[in-house]
Amino acid sequence: MSTETETETAAETAAGRGLLDRLRASPFLSQLLSNRLAVVGLSIIFGMLLVALYARFVLVAPDFGLLFEAPRAFVQGMVSPDISLLTRSRLGTGVPDRAAPGWTVSGVPANERLFGTDASARDIYRRNLYGAWLALKFGTITVGLSTVAGVGLGIIAAYYGDVTDNVIMRTMDVLLAFPSLLLALALVAIFGAGLWKAVAALTLVYTPRFARVVRGAALKVLEDEYVDATVALGAADPRVLVRHILPNTLAPITVQSTLNFGLAIIDLAALSFLGFGAQAGEPSWGLMLDRGVTNGLQTGKWWMSFFPGLFLAITVLGFNLLGDGMRDALDPRMREAVD
């Protein structure tokens, strides 16, 4: 029995070492990690991810003691957290509104009101942290949906060609003819404001970008002889598309997704800033910037707009740096295709 256990343990260890060795030998990883700017971008994204997870599962989580007293209420609180402390006005509760950060005022503890308060006396520090969760959550959904839709349309257009290709790509060209933010604004103006509707609008706006990039990559793959051989052997179209064409187009898909992630975050913030995304009270960076400029910046309360803008700029910078690094690591010639 002990011999079998030792054998299984040795096999698992060898498999783990084999995986590590393959990762170390990967040209892509070595090239990516040798790019200092890409490493900086990856570090920024990882740090912002930790901030977002902390805000979602610690900052607004129910009291841990509730897990033993009322497990069902604790689980419900984790699934649907109460963020009313971040959204409702605290005027009249004794908390000063538009108060400067504690570290800028003499006689006030430095850790008190770390980022100050807004016009509704809400803590900007806590709202900023939760804004990271909203940005990454809705950015992920936007990029994920547009990637799936764009990849599917691009591969189908390249594989079937002729009428199918013309119908799909001419439709994509029509969508690409409009400035992305202007088209998104028109869509949310028609269907109404809200973060989920902004996500739907941006998904439609980003889909043509993925479709165009993937179609170009798929056309190159279709020139390879092994695809013709697979078709000649009687492979069904879905098998050819999923097993042979899609895996060989992952490089441009990965790069485009990373670059679009930062763009999605800043476009969602822009829609919220203009009043078409997050609604009143929601701790969205774009909405906080809007309220900060209106109620704070024009009256000298710089902290109300500075910190949301700083978080937004750093996050988008991280995704842009990582996307550029991945593009150079996968194929320097891909720059023309992605751009």
N, C-alpha and C positions, 0 to 999 in steps of 0.2 A: 504493500500500500504506500509506504513511504517512498519507494523507488518511483512509483507512478507519479506521486505528487512532485518529487524533485524533477522528474522529466518534464512535467507540465510547466513548472516554474521556470526551468531552463529554457523551454521553448518560448514562453511569454517574454522572457528577458531578451532572448535572441531576436524575437520579432520587434521588440521595442528598440533595441539597438539598430536593427536593420532599418527601421523607420527613421531614426535619428540620422543614420549614415546617409540615407537617401535625401533627407532634407538638407544636410550639410553639403552634399554633392550636387544639389540642384543649382543649375546655372542661373535660373530666375531668382532664387532667394539670395544667392551670393551677389548677383548684380544689384538686386534691390537694396540689400543691406549695406552695400558699398557706397550707395548714394546717400550722402548725409542729409540732404533735404528731405528725401523720402523717409528716412528714419525719424527726422523731426516731425514730419506729418503723421507718421504712425504713432509716435508718442503722444501727440496732441489728441488724436482720435481716441487712443486708449484711455488717456486721462479724462476726456470728456465723457466717455462711456462709463467710467467709474463714477463720475459726478452724477450722470443721469440715473444710474442704478441706485446710488445712494439716495437721491431725491425721491425716487419712486418707491423703494422698498424699506427705507429707514426714516426719511424726513416726514412723510405723510402716512407711515404705517401705524396701525393701532398699537396700543400698549402691549408689550410682549407678555405681560402677566395675564392678559386676556386669553392667551392660548390655553391655559390650564383651567381658567374659570368658565369661559364660554368659547370652546373651540370653533363652533360654527360662526359665531360673530367675528372671531379673529380672521378666519378664512375669508369671510365676506368683506371684511375691512381691507384685506390684502388685495382681493380681486377688484373691488370698487372702493378705493381709498377716499376718505373725506378730505377734500382740499379746500374746504370753505375758509380755513384760516388764511389761505393764500389768496382767495378771491374776494371775500366780502370786505366791505369798508370797516375800518377800525376807528373811525372818527368818533369822538365822544367817549372813548375807553381810557383816556389818560395817556395814550401814545401820541406823541407829537407828529403832525403831518409835515412832510417835506423836510424832515430833520436830517442834518448832515451826518455823514459817517462819524462814528465815535472817535476814530483816530485822527480826525481833522479838527476836533474841538477840544480845547483845553478844559480839564476838569471832568471829562467824560471818559470812562474806561474804553480802551482801544477796541475791545471786542464787543462793545455794545453798539447795536445798529451798524454792523460791519460795512454795509453798503448804503446806509441811510434808509429813509422811508419815503414813500411816494405821496401823492396828493390825497390819497385815502388812508394814510398812516399805516400802510402795509409794508412789511419787511422786504426790501428789495433783494437782499441776499438770498432769502429762501425762495423768492419768486424766480430769481435768476437760475438757481439750481434746478428747480422744477421745469423751467423753460428748456433746459438741456434735454430733459426726458421727452418733452413734447416735440422738440426739433428732431431728435434722432428717431423717435417713434414714427412720426408722420413722414419724415424724410425717407425712412426705410420702406414704408408702405408705398409711397409714390414711386420710388426707384424700382421696387420689386414688381409692381404692377406694370409699369411702362416697359421694363426689361422683358417680362414674359410676353406681353402683347407685341412689342417690336421685334423680338427674336422670332416669334412664330410667324409673323407676317413677312419678315425679311427672308427667312429660309424657304417658305412656301413660294414667294415670288421668284426667288432664284431657281428653285428646283423645277417648277412647272413652266415658267417663262411665258412667252406669247401673251395671250389675252389676260391671264391671271397676273402676270408680272406688270403689264401696263395698267390694269385697273388698280392694283394695290399701290404701285409706286407713284402713279399720277395723283392718287388721293393723298399720299404722303407729301408730295410736292406742294399740293394746295395748302396743307397744314403748315408746311415749312415756309410758305410765302409770307405768313404773318409773323411779326415779332412775338416771341414766346410769351412774354409777360402781358402784352396787349391782348393776345388771344385768350390767355387765362382770365384776364380781367373781364373780357366780353362774356366768357362762359359763366363765371360766377355772378356776373350782373344779371344774366338770364335766369339761372337756376337758384340764386340766392346765396347769401353769405354763410360762412361756417368753415371750420377746418376740414371736415370731411368732403365738402363740396369743392374746396380749394384743391384737395388731393386728387379728386376726380378730374378737375380741369387740367391740372399739371400732368396727370397721367396721359391724357389725350395729347397734350402739347409735346411731351417728351418721346412718345412712342415713335414718331417718324424718324427721330435721330437714331434710335436703335435699329429700326428697320433698314435704314439706308446703309449703316455700317455693316450690319450682319449680312445683308444681301451681297455687298461687295466681297466680303470674306467667303461667303458660300459659293459664289461664282468661281472663285479661285480653287476651292476644294473640288468642285464639280469637274474641273479640268483634269484631275488625277485619274489614272487608269483604274485604280482599285474601286472607284465608285462605279465605273462602267462594268467592271467584272462582277460586282455585287448585284447590280441590276440584271445582268445576263444570267446569273445563277438563280434568278427568280425571287429575289428578296422583295418584300412588300414595300411600298413607298414610306409608310411610317417608320419601318425599321431602318431604311436608308437614311431618312432624315434624322432620327434620334440617335442611332448607333454610329453613324459614319460622318455625317455632315456637322451636326451640332457640336460634338466634342472638339472638332478642328476649328471652330469659330469662337471658342471660349476666350481666347486672348483679347480680341477687340471688345467682346462683351464685358469682360472684367474691367478693362480700362475705361470704357464708356460709362459703366455703372458707377465707378469710383468718382469720376469727374462730375457726373450728373448728381451725385449725392450732395456735394457742396452747393451745386446750383439749385437743387430742390429745396434745401434749407433756406437759402437766401431768398428764393422766390416765394416760399411760404411766409417768410418774415415780411417780404414786401407787400403781399396781399393782406396780411394782418395789419401792417402799417397803414394801408389805404382803407381799412375798414371792411375788407371782404373775406378775411380769414378768421382768426380768433375773435371772439366777441367780448364785450365789456367784462372786465374782471379776470379773464383767463390769463395765466402767467406765461404768455407767449412773448418771445423777445421782440418780435415786430410790433406788437401792440404796446409793449412797455416803451419801446422807442418812440412811438407816436405820442403816448401820454407824457413821456419825459420831455419831448420837444415842446409840446403844447403847454404843459403845466410847470415845467421846470427850467429848461434851457433858456427860454426867453426871459426868465426872471432870475437867472444866475444860479439856479439849482442844478448844477452840471451832473451830479451823481445819478439823477433820475434817468438820464439817457446814456450816460457814459458806460456804465457796467453792462447793460443789455447789448449795446453796440460792440463792446469789447468781447464778450462771450461769442457773439455771432461772428465777428471777424476772425477770431482765433479758430473757431470750429471750421468755417469755410476754408480758411488757409490750410488747415491740416488735411482736409480731403483733396484740395488742389495739389498740394505738395506730394501726397501719396499717389494720386492719379498720374502726375507727370513722371514720378519715379517708376511706377509700374509700366507705363508706356515705354519708357526708355529701356527698361529691363527686358520686356517681352520682345520688342522689335522697334528699334529707332525709326525704321521706315514707316511705322504705323502712325506717326505724327500726322502725316498728310491725310491718311484715311479717316482718323478720328476728327481732325479739325474740319 
